[in-house]
Amino acid sequence: MHPILVQLGPLPIHTYGFLIALGFIVATQVMQFNAKRSGIDADKIQDLIFFGLVIGFIGARFVFVLTRFSYFMDNPLDIFKVWEGGLVFYGGPLFTIPFIVWFARKHKFPIWKTLDCLTPGLVVAHAFGRLGCLAAGCCYGRPTGTDYGIVLNSELVDPALRGIHLHPTQIYESVSLFILFAGLMVLFKRRRFDGQVALVYLMTYPIIRSIIEIYRGDTIRGFVIDGILSTSQFISVLVLVGSSFVLANRLKQVKT
């Protein structure tokens, strides 16, 4: 972990915040590039991209605050210390997708095509965010029981797990997301119908997340069934099932 990227006099530049910002920049460029390739006015969609990313960030932070509600009620100003880490990814899409649908309808953008343009950017932003988690010391893994792994001493890590080798779950997920991003960009160019990129993502990421959850060691993320089914795994199942039904319906629409 490396929480402070650089110290500029009295001003610390936090690695987590820097990587989140970098992810936003890269995501914006990717989304605009895809919009141009799809014939969508990149200037008109710029507001959607900006506000969508901001709303997604707020949503991810909001859900994280809920997971540590009692702490933040005692320390309300810490809610705004986003540079120190603390986002729950699924909170992002929960807030952003309704906004995207509303915005697209208001400005008469084709909804499925718009979602296809934005999805790869979301993935690459998420990948950078997970590297930020590594730097901050959150979203950590279980003990490996060997010399393999990373050692974290962050205050965000359970005291019992500090100083021992843990699964680098942040790296697992970041690498998986960068690979998924590359795959979606290829698919974007070769897609056979609008919505294919977004739906493939919604079916693939839950699988990635569910597997990585097996190696996670931060119990603060919550469980639906203690020690068996985490909250994120439960959400992943719902997303996978729901997107599978939507994909089946889209395929019927395309064939007809």
N, C-alpha and C positions, 0 to 999 in steps of 0.2 A: 504494500500500500504506500501511497505517496500523496497525502492529502493536500499539501501545499506545492503547487507547481513552481512558483517563484515568489520571492519576497521583494516587492518594490518599495523600499523604505518602510514606512509603517503600514503599507497596504499589501496584504497577502492575496495572491492570485490562487484560488483553490482549483485543484486539478479537476474535481467533479464539475464545477461550474464551467470551466474552460471546455471540457469535453462535451457537456450538454450544449453549449453555445456552438461549438464546432459541428456537432450533429445537426443542429438547426440549420446552419449555413449550407451544409452538404445536402440535407434533405430538401431545402428550398430550391437549390440548383437542379436536383434530380427531378423534382415535381414540375418545375417550369420546362425543363427539357422534354419530359414526357408529354406535357400539354401541347407543346409546339408540334411534336411528332403526331399527335392525335387531331391536330387541326383546331384545338381549343385556344382561344386568345389568351396568351400567357400573361398579358397585362391585366386582363379582367379577372383571371384566376389568382392573381398575386395576393389579393386581400383574403381570399379563401385559404390559401396556403399559410399566410401569416397568422390569421386568427385561429385557424384550425390547429396549428402547432402550439400556439399559446394556450388555447382551451384544453388541448390534450395534456399539456404540462400541468396546468392547474388541476385537472381531474386526477392525474396520477399523484399529485401532492396531496389533494384532498383525501383520497382513499388511504394514503399512508398515514395522514394525521388521524384518521378514524381508527387505524390499527393500534395507535398509541395515544388514544383519546385522553386518558387520565393524565399522562405525562404532559401533553400539550395544554391541558386545562390549567395545570400548575405552572407551566412555562409558556404562555401564549405567544410571546415574541419569537420563540424558537420556530414557530410555524413558518416564519418568513426566511429562516436561515437555510434556504434550499441549496446553497453552495456546499453545505456540509453533508449532503446526501439525503436520501429519503423519498423515493417515488415507488408507487405500486403501478406497474405497467397497465394492467387491465383497466385501471381508472381512466387512462387516456382515451382509448376507444369508446368507453362508456359515455364520456362527455362529448367526444369529437364527432362520432358518426352521425348522431342526430343533427348536429350543427351543419355538417357537410350536406346532408340530405336537404335540410331547410334552405341553405344557401344556394345549392344547385337548382332547386325548384324556383326560388325567387328570381334568379338570374338566368333561368332557362338553360342551364347546362345539362347535358345528358348524364344522368346520375351514375350509371354503371361505368361509362367511359371515364367520368371524373374520378371515381373511386380507383379505377385501374391506374390512372395517372399518379394519384397520391400514394398508393400503397407502398411501392418500392422506397419512396422517400421516408415513410414512416419506419420501415424496417431498418434502413441505414441509420436513422436518428436513434433508434432503439439500441442498435449495435454499439454506437459511440457511448450511449448512456450506460450500458453495462460495463464498459471500460471505466467510466466514471465511478461506478459502484465499487470496482476493484480498488481504485485509488482512495476512495473514502473509507472502505472497509465494511460496507454493508452487503446484504444479499449473499452472505458467505456460505461455505459448504460444511459438510460434516467432517469429522476427523477421518483421515485416511488410514490411520493405524500404522503407517510406514513413514519413511523419509520423503515420500512423494507428496507434493502439495505446496501450499503457501502458508506462511505464518502471518497472522494479523494481530495487531494489538490495539485496534480501534475501540473507542468507547461504545461503538455500535455492536460490538461482538460480545456475546455472552462471556462473562469473566472466566467461566470454566473452559472455554475454547480458545482463550488467548494464549499465544506463545506455542501452539502446537500446529502440526501440519494438517491443513484442511483442504478439501477438494476445491479447486479454483473454479467454482460454479459460474462466476462472472465471466471468466475466459471461455468456459464451455459455451455459454449462451451467446457471447459476443461473436465468437468464431462461427457458430451455427447461423447467426443472423446475417453475417457478412456473406456466407455461402448462399443463404436463402435470398438475399438481396440480388446477388449475381444471377441466380436462377430466375428470379422474377423479371429482371431486366431483359433476359433472353426471351422469356415467355411473353413479355409485353410486346416485343417486336413480332412474335409469331402467333399471338393469340388468335383464336378462331371466332371469338364472340366477346362482346363487351361484358365485363364483370368477371372474366376468367381469371385475371391476375388477382383481383381482390379475394375471390372465393378460394383460389388455391392457397393464398396466404392464410385465410381464416381456417383452412383445414390443416395446414402444415404447422403453423406456429403452436397450436395447442398440443400437438404431438411432441414437438421439441421441448416445450415448457414442462409437460408432464414427466418426461424422462429426466430432465435436469432437476426437477423438484425432488426426485429420489435422493439426490446427493446434497440437497440443501440442508443447512444446519440451523438456520435462524427460525426458531419456532414462533417468533412474533408475527409471522405472516398468517398464522391461524390454520386451523384444521376443521374440516367438517366431520371427519372421523379421526380421533386422536391417533397420531402415529401411522395412519394408513392413507387417508385421503386429505391432502391439503386443500385450502380454499382455492388456490390457483389451479390445482388439478380438477377440482369440481367445476370451476368456471370453464376450464379448458374442454371438459366433456360436453358441457352445454353448448359452447361455441362450435365445437366439431360437429355435433349432431345437427345443430341448427343450420350451419353453413352447408352441410351435406344435403339437407332437404332443399335449401335454396338453389344449390348447384343443379340438383336433379330437375327442379322446376325450370331453371334457365335453359338447360339442355332441351327440354320439351319445347320451350318457346322458340329456340333457335331452329329446331327441326321442323317446326310448323311454319 
